Amino acid sequence: MKTFLAIYTGTAEKLEQFKQLPEEERSRRETAGVKAWMEWGARHAAAIVDDGAPLGKTKRITSAGIADIRNNIAGYVLVQAESHEAAARLFLEHPHFTIFPGDAVEIMECLPMPV
């Protein structure tokens, strides 16, 4: 089995559109989204290595110093699968982008450190 890092992405525009929904609709979608996310986690529990978490503000560190930046990374999870394709298939129809205002899920293999 290989390990994959899945990054949940989202845009400021999609989040703003979600915030503009009427309170009742936003609340209904949030409740449905949490339920669907928990069901997704239960369905794929055997593949999930680390549940991950939502992510907050970003700082970028370079030789020039530290700066506040924005990116589209909203959260992460670690999963195991036989292949990159199999890992990606775990996220088809994920509530991150079918219910919540998320944009996509990006999957990268966690490669072994070179020796």
Backbone atoms as SQL, in Angstrom:
CREATE TABLE atoms (id INTEGER PRIMARY KEY, chain TEXT, resi INTEGER, resn TEXT, atom TEXT, x REAL, y REAL, z REAL);
INSERT INTO atoms VALUES
  (1, 'A', 1, 'MET', 'N', 0.836, -1.190, 0.000),
  (2, 'A', 1, 'MET', 'CA', 0.000, 0.000, 0.000),
  (3, 'A', 1, 'MET', 'C', 0.874, 1.244, 0.000),
  (4, 'A', 2, 'LYS', 'N', 0.431, 2.218, -0.733),
  (5, 'A', 2, 'LYS', 'CA', 1.122, 3.494, -0.784),
  (6, 'A', 2, 'LYS', 'C', 0.327, 4.513, 0.036),
  (7, 'A', 3, 'THR', 'N', 1.016, 5.546, 0.498),
  (8, 'A', 3, 'THR', 'CA', 0.364, 6.607, 1.258),
  (9, 'A', 3, 'THR', 'C', 0.253, 7.842, 0.382),
  (10, 'A', 4, 'PHE', 'N', -0.889, 8.523, 0.481),
  (11, 'A', 4, 'PHE', 'CA', -1.168, 9.702, -0.327),
  (12, 'A', 4, 'PHE', 'C', -1.653, 10.840, 0.552),
  (13, 'A', 5, 'LEU', 'N', -1.191, 12.029, 0.221),
  (14, 'A', 5, 'LEU', 'CA', -1.657, 13.247, 0.869),
  (15, 'A', 5, 'LEU', 'C', -2.752, 13.832, -0.013),
  (16, 'A', 6, 'ALA', 'N', -3.918, 14.019, 0.564),
  (17, 'A', 6, 'ALA', 'CA', -5.025, 14.656, -0.151),
  (18, 'A', 6, 'ALA', 'C', -5.194, 16.056, 0.414),
  (19, 'A', 7, 'ILE', 'N', -5.141, 17.025, -0.462),
  (20, 'A', 7, 'ILE', 'CA', -5.282, 18.432, -0.082),
  (21, 'A', 7, 'ILE', 'C', -6.651, 18.918, -0.550),
  (22, 'A', 8, 'TYR', 'N', -7.436, 19.434, 0.390),
  (23, 'A', 8, 'TYR', 'CA', -8.723, 20.048, 0.043),
  (24, 'A', 8, 'TYR', 'C', -8.451, 21.498, -0.346),
  (25, 'A', 9, 'THR', 'N', -8.938, 21.910, -1.506),
  (26, 'A', 9, 'THR', 'CA', -8.729, 23.291, -1.942),
  (27, 'A', 9, 'THR', 'C', -10.062, 24.023, -2.044),
  (28, 'A', 10, 'GLY', 'N', -9.965, 25.333, -1.948),
  (29, 'A', 10, 'GLY', 'CA', -11.150, 26.169, -2.075),
  (30, 'A', 10, 'GLY', 'C', -10.730, 27.568, -2.465),
  (31, 'A', 11, 'THR', 'N', -11.654, 28.304, -3.037),
  (32, 'A', 11, 'THR', 'CA', -11.358, 29.672, -3.440),
  (33, 'A', 11, 'THR', 'C', -12.129, 30.650, -2.568),
  (34, 'A', 12, 'ALA', 'N', -11.595, 31.846, -2.446),
  (35, 'A', 12, 'ALA', 'CA', -12.269, 32.897, -1.689),
  (36, 'A', 12, 'ALA', 'C', -13.626, 33.209, -2.320),
  (37, 'A', 13, 'GLU', 'N', -13.711, 33.137, -3.643),
  (38, 'A', 13, 'GLU', 'CA', -14.964, 33.430, -4.343),
  (39, 'A', 13, 'GLU', 'C', -16.054, 32.426, -3.976),
  (40, 'A', 14, 'LYS', 'N', -15.716, 31.136, -3.980),
  (41, 'A', 14, 'LYS', 'CA', -16.712, 30.116, -3.629),
  (42, 'A', 14, 'LYS', 'C', -17.153, 30.261, -2.175),
  (43, 'A', 15, 'LEU', 'N', -16.211, 30.559, -1.289),
  (44, 'A', 15, 'LEU', 'CA', -16.564, 30.750, 0.118),
  (45, 'A', 15, 'LEU', 'C', -17.484, 31.958, 0.271),
  (46, 'A', 16, 'GLU', 'N', -17.197, 33.025, -0.429),
  (47, 'A', 16, 'GLU', 'CA', -18.039, 34.229, -0.357),
  (48, 'A', 16, 'GLU', 'C', -19.442, 33.938, -0.887),
  (49, 'A', 17, 'GLN', 'N', -19.535, 33.173, -1.974),
  (50, 'A', 17, 'GLN', 'CA', -20.848, 32.791, -2.501),
  (51, 'A', 17, 'GLN', 'C', -21.628, 31.987, -1.465),
  (52, 'A', 18, 'PHE', 'N', -20.939, 31.080, -0.777),
  (53, 'A', 18, 'PHE', 'CA', -21.571, 30.260, 0.256),
  (54, 'A', 18, 'PHE', 'C', -22.077, 31.145, 1.398),
  (55, 'A', 19, 'LYS', 'N', -21.274, 32.122, 1.791),
  (56, 'A', 19, 'LYS', 'CA', -21.660, 33.029, 2.876),
  (57, 'A', 19, 'LYS', 'C', -22.855, 33.894, 2.499),
  (58, 'A', 20, 'GLN', 'N', -23.054, 34.114, 1.202),
  (59, 'A', 20, 'GLN', 'CA', -24.169, 34.939, 0.740),
  (60, 'A', 20, 'GLN', 'C', -25.499, 34.177, 0.691),
  (61, 'A', 21, 'LEU', 'N', -25.465, 32.864, 0.873),
  (62, 'A', 21, 'LEU', 'CA', -26.705, 32.091, 0.887),
  (63, 'A', 21, 'LEU', 'C', -27.563, 32.539, 2.068),
  (64, 'A', 22, 'PRO', 'N', -28.873, 32.407, 1.939),
  (65, 'A', 22, 'PRO', 'CA', -29.719, 32.702, 3.096),
  (66, 'A', 22, 'PRO', 'C', -29.321, 31.822, 4.277),
  (67, 'A', 23, 'GLU', 'N', -29.419, 32.366, 5.474),
  (68, 'A', 23, 'GLU', 'CA', -28.993, 31.667, 6.705),
  (69, 'A', 23, 'GLU', 'C', -29.550, 30.256, 6.786),
  (70, 'A', 24, 'GLU', 'N', -30.826, 30.088, 6.491),
  (71, 'A', 24, 'GLU', 'CA', -31.465, 28.772, 6.586),
  (72, 'A', 24, 'GLU', 'C', -30.843, 27.774, 5.613),
  (73, 'A', 25, 'GLU', 'N', -30.579, 28.206, 4.376),
  (74, 'A', 25, 'GLU', 'CA', -29.970, 27.334, 3.369),
  (75, 'A', 25, 'GLU', 'C', -28.539, 26.993, 3.746),
  (76, 'A', 26, 'ARG', 'N', -27.783, 27.971, 4.205),
  (77, 'A', 26, 'ARG', 'CA', -26.397, 27.729, 4.613),
  (78, 'A', 26, 'ARG', 'C', -26.356, 26.737, 5.771),
  (79, 'A', 27, 'SER', 'N', -27.229, 26.911, 6.748),
  (80, 'A', 27, 'SER', 'CA', -27.284, 26.014, 7.899),
  (81, 'A', 27, 'SER', 'C', -27.662, 24.594, 7.465),
  (82, 'A', 28, 'ARG', 'N', -28.631, 24.475, 6.561),
  (83, 'A', 28, 'ARG', 'CA', -29.037, 23.165, 6.065),
  (84, 'A', 28, 'ARG', 'C', -27.879, 22.472, 5.360),
  (85, 'A', 29, 'ARG', 'N', -27.153, 23.233, 4.519),
  (86, 'A', 29, 'ARG', 'CA', -26.018, 22.654, 3.794),
  (87, 'A', 29, 'ARG', 'C', -24.880, 22.283, 4.739),
  (88, 'A', 30, 'GLU', 'N', -24.618, 23.088, 5.746),
  (89, 'A', 30, 'GLU', 'CA', -23.571, 22.770, 6.721),
  (90, 'A', 30, 'GLU', 'C', -23.906, 21.481, 7.464),
  (91, 'A', 31, 'THR', 'N', -25.153, 21.335, 7.901),
  (92, 'A', 31, 'THR', 'CA', -25.576, 20.118, 8.607),
  (93, 'A', 31, 'THR', 'C', -25.462, 18.901, 7.693),
  (94, 'A', 32, 'ALA', 'N', -25.965, 19.033, 6.469),
  (95, 'A', 32, 'ALA', 'CA', -25.893, 17.933, 5.504),
  (96, 'A', 32, 'ALA', 'C', -24.443, 17.610, 5.158),
  (97, 'A', 33, 'GLY', 'N', -23.604, 18.648, 5.045),
  (98, 'A', 33, 'GLY', 'CA', -22.200, 18.448, 4.697),
  (99, 'A', 33, 'GLY', 'C', -21.431, 17.707, 5.772),
  (100, 'A', 34, 'VAL', 'N', -21.648, 18.074, 7.025),
  (101, 'A', 34, 'VAL', 'CA', -20.966, 17.390, 8.132),
  (102, 'A', 34, 'VAL', 'C', -21.396, 15.926, 8.175),
  (103, 'A', 35, 'LYS', 'N', -22.699, 15.681, 8.016),
  (104, 'A', 35, 'LYS', 'CA', -23.208, 14.302, 8.017),
  (105, 'A', 35, 'LYS', 'C', -22.579, 13.504, 6.870),
  (106, 'A', 36, 'ALA', 'N', -22.570, 14.083, 5.673),
  (107, 'A', 36, 'ALA', 'CA', -22.008, 13.395, 4.504),
  (108, 'A', 36, 'ALA', 'C', -20.511, 13.153, 4.674),
  (109, 'A', 37, 'TRP', 'N', -19.796, 14.115, 5.273),
  (110, 'A', 37, 'TRP', 'CA', -18.358, 13.967, 5.493),
  (111, 'A', 37, 'TRP', 'C', -18.095, 12.823, 6.470),
  (112, 'A', 38, 'MET', 'N', -18.885, 12.744, 7.525),
  (113, 'A', 38, 'MET', 'CA', -18.719, 11.669, 8.509),
  (114, 'A', 38, 'MET', 'C', -19.009, 10.308, 7.859),
  (115, 'A', 39, 'GLU', 'N', -20.037, 10.269, 7.019),
  (116, 'A', 39, 'GLU', 'CA', -20.357, 9.024, 6.306),
  (117, 'A', 39, 'GLU', 'C', -19.233, 8.645, 5.346),
  (118, 'A', 40, 'TRP', 'N', -18.645, 9.637, 4.666),
  (119, 'A', 40, 'TRP', 'CA', -17.513, 9.370, 3.780),
  (120, 'A', 40, 'TRP', 'C', -16.363, 8.778, 4.603),
  (121, 'A', 41, 'GLY', 'N', -16.075, 9.374, 5.751),
  (122, 'A', 41, 'GLY', 'CA', -15.000, 8.881, 6.617),
  (123, 'A', 41, 'GLY', 'C', -15.250, 7.459, 7.091),
  (124, 'A', 42, 'ALA', 'N', -16.496, 7.147, 7.436),
  (125, 'A', 42, 'ALA', 'CA', -16.829, 5.783, 7.880),
  (126, 'A', 42, 'ALA', 'C', -16.675, 4.784, 6.731),
  (127, 'A', 43, 'ARG', 'N', -17.120, 5.182, 5.530),
  (128, 'A', 43, 'ARG', 'CA', -16.998, 4.299, 4.357),
  (129, 'A', 43, 'ARG', 'C', -15.554, 3.992, 4.010),
  (130, 'A', 44, 'HIS', 'N', -14.667, 4.953, 4.235),
  (131, 'A', 44, 'HIS', 'CA', -13.275, 4.808, 3.833),
  (132, 'A', 44, 'HIS', 'C', -12.328, 4.697, 5.027),
  (133, 'A', 45, 'ALA', 'N', -12.851, 4.327, 6.173),
  (134, 'A', 45, 'ALA', 'CA', -12.046, 4.269, 7.403),
  (135, 'A', 45, 'ALA', 'C', -10.805, 3.391, 7.239),
  (136, 'A', 46, 'ALA', 'N', -10.922, 2.298, 6.524),
  (137, 'A', 46, 'ALA', 'CA', -9.777, 1.397, 6.365),
  (138, 'A', 46, 'ALA', 'C', -8.646, 2.052, 5.568),
  (139, 'A', 47, 'ALA', 'N', -8.963, 3.041, 4.735),
  (140, 'A', 47, 'ALA', 'CA', -7.955, 3.700, 3.913),
  (141, 'A', 47, 'ALA', 'C', -7.371, 4.945, 4.573),
  (142, 'A', 48, 'ILE', 'N', -8.037, 5.473, 5.595),
  (143, 'A', 48, 'ILE', 'CA', -7.607, 6.726, 6.206),
  (144, 'A', 48, 'ILE', 'C', -6.507, 6.465, 7.235),
  (145, 'A', 49, 'VAL', 'N', -5.337, 7.066, 6.995),
  (146, 'A', 49, 'VAL', 'CA', -4.185, 6.940, 7.884),
  (147, 'A', 49, 'VAL', 'C', -4.217, 8.030, 8.948),
  (148, 'A', 50, 'ASP', 'N', -4.595, 9.238, 8.536),
  (149, 'A', 50, 'ASP', 'CA', -4.665, 10.398, 9.418),
  (150, 'A', 50, 'ASP', 'C', -5.867, 11.212, 8.957),
  (151, 'A', 51, 'ASP', 'N', -6.820, 11.466, 9.860),
  (152, 'A', 51, 'ASP', 'CA', -8.035, 12.207, 9.511),
  (153, 'A', 51, 'ASP', 'C', -7.754, 13.615, 9.009),
  (154, 'A', 52, 'GLY', 'N', -6.566, 14.126, 9.290),
  (155, 'A', 52, 'GLY', 'CA', -6.236, 15.475, 8.859),
  (156, 'A', 52, 'GLY', 'C', -7.008, 16.516, 9.641),
  (157, 'A', 53, 'ALA', 'N', -7.151, 17.701, 9.032),
  (158, 'A', 53, 'ALA', 'CA', -7.818, 18.809, 9.698),
  (159, 'A', 53, 'ALA', 'C', -7.988, 19.961, 8.731),
  (160, 'A', 54, 'PRO', 'N', -8.893, 20.885, 9.069),
  (161, 'A', 54, 'PRO', 'CA', -8.930, 22.134, 8.308),
  (162, 'A', 54, 'PRO', 'C', -7.661, 22.916, 8.612),
  (163, 'A', 55, 'LEU', 'N', -7.280, 23.799, 7.710),
  (164, 'A', 55, 'LEU', 'CA', -6.059, 24.585, 7.894),
  (165, 'A', 55, 'LEU', 'C', -6.374, 26.073, 7.985),
  (166, 'A', 56, 'GLY', 'N', -5.569, 26.780, 8.752),
  (167, 'A', 56, 'GLY', 'CA', -5.760, 28.209, 8.954),
  (168, 'A', 56, 'GLY', 'C', -4.880, 29.048, 8.052),
  (169, 'A', 57, 'LYS', 'N', -4.610, 30.252, 8.495),
  (170, 'A', 57, 'LYS', 'CA', -3.824, 31.214, 7.712),
  (171, 'A', 57, 'LYS', 'C', -2.416, 30.688, 7.451),
  (172, 'A', 58, 'THR', 'N', -1.797, 31.207, 6.384),
  (173, 'A', 58, 'THR', 'CA', -0.506, 30.711, 5.916),
  (174, 'A', 58, 'THR', 'C', 0.585, 31.770, 6.056),
  (175, 'A', 59, 'LYS', 'N', 1.750, 31.335, 6.492),
  (176, 'A', 59, 'LYS', 'CA', 2.955, 32.161, 6.469),
  (177, 'A', 59, 'LYS', 'C', 3.942, 31.476, 5.537),
  (178, 'A', 60, 'ARG', 'N', 4.624, 32.275, 4.725),
  (179, 'A', 60, 'ARG', 'CA', 5.645, 31.756, 3.806),
  (180, 'A', 60, 'ARG', 'C', 6.998, 32.231, 4.292),
  (181, 'A', 61, 'ILE', 'N', 7.923, 31.276, 4.421),
  (182, 'A', 61, 'ILE', 'CA', 9.258, 31.586, 4.917),
  (183, 'A', 61, 'ILE', 'C', 10.248, 31.359, 3.784),
  (184, 'A', 62, 'THR', 'N', 11.036, 32.375, 3.473),
  (185, 'A', 62, 'THR', 'CA', 12.072, 32.294, 2.440),
  (186, 'A', 62, 'THR', 'C', 13.344, 32.924, 2.994),
  (187, 'A', 63, 'SER', 'N', 14.367, 32.977, 2.184),
  (188, 'A', 63, 'SER', 'CA', 15.607, 33.629, 2.614),
  (189, 'A', 63, 'SER', 'C', 15.389, 35.124, 2.861),
  (190, 'A', 64, 'ALA', 'N', 14.305, 35.678, 2.317),
  (191, 'A', 64, 'ALA', 'CA', 13.990, 37.096, 2.520),
  (192, 'A', 64, 'ALA', 'C', 13.232, 37.339, 3.825),
  (193, 'A', 65, 'GLY', 'N', 12.770, 36.262, 4.465),
  (194, 'A', 65, 'GLY', 'CA', 12.057, 36.419, 5.727),
  (195, 'A', 65, 'GLY', 'C', 10.707, 35.740, 5.726),
  (196, 'A', 66, 'ILE', 'N', 9.806, 36.250, 6.559),
  (197, 'A', 66, 'ILE', 'CA', 8.484, 35.668, 6.770),
  (198, 'A', 66, 'ILE', 'C', 7.430, 36.631, 6.230),
  (199, 'A', 67, 'ALA', 'N', 6.459, 36.074, 5.506),
  (200, 'A', 67, 'ALA', 'CA', 5.384, 36.895, 4.960),
  (201, 'A', 67, 'ALA', 'C', 4.053, 36.164, 5.083),
  (202, 'A', 68, 'ASP', 'N', 2.987, 36.921, 5.320),
  (203, 'A', 68, 'ASP', 'CA', 1.643, 36.361, 5.291),
  (204, 'A', 68, 'ASP', 'C', 1.238, 36.217, 3.831),
  (205, 'A', 69, 'ILE', 'N', 0.697, 35.056, 3.466),
  (206, 'A', 69, 'ILE', 'CA', 0.232, 34.839, 2.094),
  (207, 'A', 69, 'ILE', 'C', -1.124, 34.160, 2.128),
  (208, 'A', 70, 'ARG', 'N', -1.758, 34.091, 0.962),
  (209, 'A', 70, 'ARG', 'CA', -3.002, 33.355, 0.788),
  (210, 'A', 70, 'ARG', 'C', -2.762, 32.268, -0.246),
  (211, 'A', 71, 'ASN', 'N', -3.368, 31.118, -0.015),
  (212, 'A', 71, 'ASN', 'CA', -3.363, 30.062, -1.011),
  (213, 'A', 71, 'ASN', 'C', -4.733, 29.392, -0.976),
  (214, 'A', 72, 'ASN', 'N', -4.936, 28.397, -1.785),
  (215, 'A', 72, 'ASN', 'CA', -6.241, 27.732, -1.860),
  (216, 'A', 72, 'ASN', 'C', -6.326, 26.460, -1.032),
  (217, 'A', 73, 'ILE', 'N', -5.327, 26.193, -0.198),
  (218, 'A', 73, 'ILE', 'CA', -5.329, 24.972, 0.605),
  (219, 'A', 73, 'ILE', 'C', -6.228, 25.176, 1.823),
  (220, 'A', 74, 'ALA', 'N', -7.238, 24.305, 1.949),
  (221, 'A', 74, 'ALA', 'CA', -8.223, 24.435, 3.019),
  (222, 'A', 74, 'ALA', 'C', -8.078, 23.362, 4.094),
  (223, 'A', 75, 'GLY', 'N', -7.480, 22.215, 3.755),
  (224, 'A', 75, 'GLY', 'CA', -7.350, 21.120, 4.709),
  (225, 'A', 75, 'GLY', 'C', -6.606, 19.959, 4.073),
  (226, 'A', 76, 'TYR', 'N', -6.469, 18.883, 4.847),
  (227, 'A', 76, 'TYR', 'CA', -5.746, 17.720, 4.333),
  (228, 'A', 76, 'TYR', 'C', -6.236, 16.449, 5.010),
  (229, 'A', 77, 'VAL', 'N', -5.900, 15.305, 4.431),
  (230, 'A', 77, 'VAL', 'CA', -6.114, 13.983, 4.995),
  (231, 'A', 77, 'VAL', 'C', -5.047, 13.072, 4.377),
  (232, 'A', 78, 'LEU', 'N', -4.609, 12.063, 5.105),
  (233, 'A', 78, 'LEU', 'CA', -3.686, 11.058, 4.575),
  (234, 'A', 78, 'LEU', 'C', -4.450, 9.748, 4.376),
  (235, 'A', 79, 'VAL', 'N', -4.309, 9.166, 3.197),
  (236, 'A', 79, 'VAL', 'CA', -4.969, 7.892, 2.909),
  (237, 'A', 79, 'VAL', 'C', -3.971, 6.896, 2.347),
  (238, 'A', 80, 'GLN', 'N', -4.335, 5.625, 2.427),
  (239, 'A', 80, 'GLN', 'CA', -3.539, 4.571, 1.795),
  (240, 'A', 80, 'GLN', 'C', -4.371, 3.941, 0.694),
  (241, 'A', 81, 'ALA', 'N', -3.696, 3.593, -0.398),
  (242, 'A', 81, 'ALA', 'CA', -4.353, 2.939, -1.524),
  (243, 'A', 81, 'ALA', 'C', -3.301, 2.193, -2.326),
  (244, 'A', 82, 'GLU', 'N', -3.758, 1.307, -3.176),
  (245, 'A', 82, 'GLU', 'CA', -2.860, 0.521, -4.021),
  (246, 'A', 82, 'GLU', 'C', -2.194, 1.371, -5.099),
  (247, 'A', 83, 'SER', 'N', -2.896, 2.431, -5.553),
  (248, 'A', 83, 'SER', 'CA', -2.364, 3.245, -6.638),
  (249, 'A', 83, 'SER', 'C', -2.849, 4.688, -6.492),
  (250, 'A', 84, 'HIS', 'N', -2.235, 5.563, -7.254),
  (251, 'A', 84, 'HIS', 'CA', -2.627, 6.965, -7.289),
  (252, 'A', 84, 'HIS', 'C', -4.088, 7.084, -7.737),
  (253, 'A', 85, 'GLU', 'N', -4.442, 6.330, -8.768),
  (254, 'A', 85, 'GLU', 'CA', -5.811, 6.325, -9.291),
  (255, 'A', 85, 'GLU', 'C', -6.800, 5.854, -8.227),
  (256, 'A', 86, 'ALA', 'N', -6.452, 4.788, -7.500),
  (257, 'A', 86, 'ALA', 'CA', -7.340, 4.278, -6.452),
  (258, 'A', 86, 'ALA', 'C', -7.514, 5.308, -5.334),
  (259, 'A', 87, 'ALA', 'N', -6.449, 6.005, -4.993),
  (260, 'A', 87, 'ALA', 'CA', -6.546, 7.050, -3.976),
  (261, 'A', 87, 'ALA', 'C', -7.462, 8.168, -4.454),
  (262, 'A', 88, 'ALA', 'N', -7.312, 8.568, -5.703),
  (263, 'A', 88, 'ALA', 'CA', -8.151, 9.635, -6.257),
  (264, 'A', 88, 'ALA', 'C', -9.624, 9.231, -6.262),
  (265, 'A', 89, 'ARG', 'N', -9.903, 7.997, -6.581),
  (266, 'A', 89, 'ARG', 'CA', -11.285, 7.517, -6.646),
  (267, 'A', 89, 'ARG', 'C', -11.988, 7.586, -5.287),
  (268, 'A', 90, 'LEU', 'N', -11.242, 7.555, -4.198),
  (269, 'A', 90, 'LEU', 'CA', -11.846, 7.674, -2.869),
  (270, 'A', 90, 'LEU', 'C', -12.595, 9.000, -2.719),
  (271, 'A', 91, 'PHE', 'N', -12.194, 10.006, -3.480),
  (272, 'A', 91, 'PHE', 'CA', -12.723, 11.361, -3.309),
  (273, 'A', 91, 'PHE', 'C', -13.768, 11.760, -4.351),
  (274, 'A', 92, 'LEU', 'N', -14.137, 10.842, -5.248),
  (275, 'A', 92, 'LEU', 'CA', -15.197, 11.153, -6.197),
  (276, 'A', 92, 'LEU', 'C', -16.470, 11.487, -5.421),
  (277, 'A', 93, 'GLU', 'N', -17.132, 12.555, -5.790),
  (278, 'A', 93, 'GLU', 'CA', -18.386, 12.974, -5.143),
  (279, 'A', 93, 'GLU', 'C', -18.212, 13.315, -3.657),
  (280, 'A', 94, 'HIS', 'N', -17.024, 13.748, -3.259),
  (281, 'A', 94, 'HIS', 'CA', -16.756, 14.098, -1.860),
  (282, 'A', 94, 'HIS', 'C', -17.569, 15.334, -1.454),
  (283, 'A', 95, 'PRO', 'N', -18.086, 15.368, -0.224),
  (284, 'A', 95, 'PRO', 'CA', -18.872, 16.524, 0.220),
  (285, 'A', 95, 'PRO', 'C', -18.096, 17.835, 0.260),
  (286, 'A', 96, 'HIS', 'N', -16.772, 17.781, 0.246),
  (287, 'A', 96, 'HIS', 'CA', -15.977, 19.012, 0.241),
  (288, 'A', 96, 'HIS', 'C', -16.397, 19.919, -0.920),
  (289, 'A', 97, 'PHE', 'N', -16.688, 19.330, -2.074),
  (290, 'A', 97, 'PHE', 'CA', -17.071, 20.136, -3.230),
  (291, 'A', 97, 'PHE', 'C', -18.483, 19.856, -3.742),
  (292, 'A', 98, 'THR', 'N', -19.173, 18.848, -3.201),
  (293, 'A', 98, 'THR', 'CA', -20.548, 18.596, -3.640),
  (294, 'A', 98, 'THR', 'C', -21.575, 19.281, -2.738),
  (295, 'A', 99, 'ILE', 'N', -21.201, 19.558, -1.487),
  (296, 'A', 99, 'ILE', 'CA', -22.107, 20.222, -0.548),
  (297, 'A', 99, 'ILE', 'C', -21.487, 21.516, -0.033),
  (298, 'A', 100, 'PHE', 'N', -20.261, 21.413, 0.449),
  (299, 'A', 100, 'PHE', 'CA', -19.548, 22.590, 0.931),
  (300, 'A', 100, 'PHE', 'C', -19.009, 23.383, -0.259),
  (301, 'A', 101, 'PRO', 'N', -18.530, 24.612, -0.033),
  (302, 'A', 101, 'PRO', 'CA', -18.061, 25.424, -1.155),
  (303, 'A', 101, 'PRO', 'C', -16.631, 25.125, -1.599),
  (304, 'A', 102, 'GLY', 'N', -16.124, 23.945, -1.265),
  (305, 'A', 102, 'GLY', 'CA', -14.773, 23.585, -1.679),
  (306, 'A', 102, 'GLY', 'C', -14.655, 23.494, -3.182),
  (307, 'A', 103, 'ASP', 'N', -13.438, 23.619, -3.662),
  (308, 'A', 103, 'ASP', 'CA', -13.153, 23.650, -5.086),
  (309, 'A', 103, 'ASP', 'C', -12.794, 22.270, -5.631),
  (310, 'A', 104, 'ALA', 'N', -11.879, 21.570, -4.939),
  (311, 'A', 104, 'ALA', 'CA', -11.362, 20.302, -5.445),
  (312, 'A', 104, 'ALA', 'C', -10.590, 19.584, -4.339),
  (313, 'A', 105, 'VAL', 'N', -10.128, 18.387, -4.662),
  (314, 'A', 105, 'VAL', 'CA', -9.217, 17.628, -3.807),
  (315, 'A', 105, 'VAL', 'C', -8.043, 17.236, -4.688),
  (316, 'A', 106, 'GLU', 'N', -6.834, 17.532, -4.245),
  (317, 'A', 106, 'GLU', 'CA', -5.623, 17.184, -4.991),
  (318, 'A', 106, 'GLU', 'C', -4.897, 16.078, -4.244),
  (319, 'A', 107, 'ILE', 'N', -4.457, 15.042, -4.976),
  (320, 'A', 107, 'ILE', 'CA', -3.847, 13.855, -4.381),
  (321, 'A', 107, 'ILE', 'C', -2.391, 13.745, -4.817),
  (322, 'A', 108, 'MET', 'N', -1.508, 13.577, -3.829),
  (323, 'A', 108, 'MET', 'CA', -0.080, 13.405, -4.105),
  (324, 'A', 108, 'MET', 'C', 0.437, 12.201, -3.331),
  (325, 'A', 109, 'GLU', 'N', 1.246, 11.388, -3.983),
  (326, 'A', 109, 'GLU', 'CA', 1.859, 10.259, -3.285),
  (327, 'A', 109, 'GLU', 'C', 2.940, 10.754, -2.339),
  (328, 'A', 110, 'CYS', 'N', 2.978, 10.200, -1.148),
  (329, 'A', 110, 'CYS', 'CA', 4.058, 10.490, -0.180),
  (330, 'A', 110, 'CYS', 'C', 5.194, 9.518, -0.508),
  (331, 'A', 111, 'LEU', 'N', 6.243, 10.037, -1.081),
  (332, 'A', 111, 'LEU', 'CA', 7.354, 9.200, -1.546),
  (333, 'A', 111, 'LEU', 'C', 8.342, 8.944, -0.406),
  (334, 'A', 112, 'PRO', 'N', 9.054, 7.813, -0.480),
  (335, 'A', 112, 'PRO', 'CA', 10.065, 7.550, 0.546),
  (336, 'A', 112, 'PRO', 'C', 11.226, 8.547, 0.448),
  (337, 'A', 113, 'MET', 'N', 11.816, 8.834, 1.565),
  (338, 'A', 113, 'MET', 'CA', 12.985, 9.719, 1.584),
  (339, 'A', 113, 'MET', 'C', 14.138, 9.026, 0.876),
  (340, 'A', 114, 'PRO', 'N', 14.864, 9.734, 0.016),
  (341, 'A', 114, 'PRO', 'CA', 16.018, 9.114, -0.643),
  (342, 'A', 114, 'PRO', 'C', 17.113, 8.842, 0.391),
  (343, 'A', 115, 'VAL', 'N', 17.818, 7.758, 0.197),
  (344, 'A', 115, 'VAL', 'CA', 18.898, 7.421, 1.133),
  (345, 'A', 115, 'VAL', 'C', 20.247, 7.574, 0.490);
